[in-house]
Amino acid sequence: MFPKNEDYKLPPIHLITIDGGSSKITDRSKHLQVPVISDLRWQKVQEFLKSTSLSKNTQTVYTRELQRFLAWTDLSFRQIRSRHLANYKEYLQLEVKTPQGESLSKSTVNSALSTLKSFFNWMRLTYPDIIETSPMLGIKLEKLSEPKPQDLQQDELEAVKSALEQFDGPTKIRDLALLHILLYGLRANEVASLNIEDYDGKLILITETKDKKPRIVPLLRESRQYINNYLDARSAGGEKMQGNHPLLLSYHNSIPEYTRIHEPFNARLSYQGIYTAIKRIGKLAGLPDLHPHAFRHTFASMLLLDGLDPTHARKLTGHSTDGAFKRYVVGAEQKAAISAFYKLHGEE
């Protein structure tokens, strides 16, 4: 999984002149915009980005990391060798800092190297006359410890539900529906992309997935009721419900009530809006570090602890590889072993 998009401090970008042309690129230490440049290397990068089926977040990471690399060297792709990339890896480890002045994490360094690996593999296949062998050969990723699932404990989950039930704000009904969708392991961007037609009253169809493979998630009766209550409230408020309307709406004060009722497709609850809503709920529950992905971790762990076959569990969570799902299996087995130990000795 890629790390969160952060605006890392980068060195000033060199101006590059090719065939009499000029290049202009923004200083990446201040901005994240895609540069407007006549550097022929960037044209290849843009072609690569357009040819890949990546999620919006991954596209952002790829763009950032390839800009970072082009800022570091003036060499053409034909000139780049493994030794240059080894030097670049050392540069990432020792010189690039986060806005807080800290060195990049191993996962962030790996993200940068993986991006370059994907790009140079594409170049090798698409432009073999420029690159015959990927210069990333021999460049190893940093070894990472196995990440631990960040699932919520049962008392924390109950605290979240209780806090939201007692919440008296104008978004309460929407937030209850949001919570009871996140409880089924959906990623925040998957939730943001849902339309009313993706919910048939019992199942949710997710088409905008990370691996581009649609999946179906079943909902329990309690959760279906919260979603139905929210949709009924919108209908009672005057919205002419249509399948292409967003399943969840934003109630930010910048969006007029008229828009929500008559143009709801312009009031979709965004990825950032979901994070903001869950952060607010977390504070109400005494969990200031709560984030949407915690519910995804919790769902995966609970499926396994309840005895669901890992193959079926992976199908519901949408993890693309066994490796990505392995940490939940290991965590569930550990918890089951501890529970069995205490049960053996007559303790809870």
Secondary structure, DSSP 8 states (H G I E B T S, - for coil): --------B---------TT-------TTT---------HHHHHHHHHHHHS---HHHHHHHHHHHHHHHHH----TTT--HHHHHHHHHHHHHT-B-TTS-B--HHHHHHHHHHHHHHHHHHHHH-TTT-SS-TTTT---------------HHHHHHHHHHHHH--STTHHHHHHHHHHHTTT--HHHHHT-BGGGB-SSEEEE-S-TTS--EEEE--HHHHHHHHHHHHHHHHTT----TTSBSSB---TTS-HHHHHH-GGGSB--HHHHHHHHHHHHHHTT-TT--THHHHHHHHHHHHHTT--HHHHHHHHT-SSHHHHHHHHHHHHHHHHHHHHHHHTT--
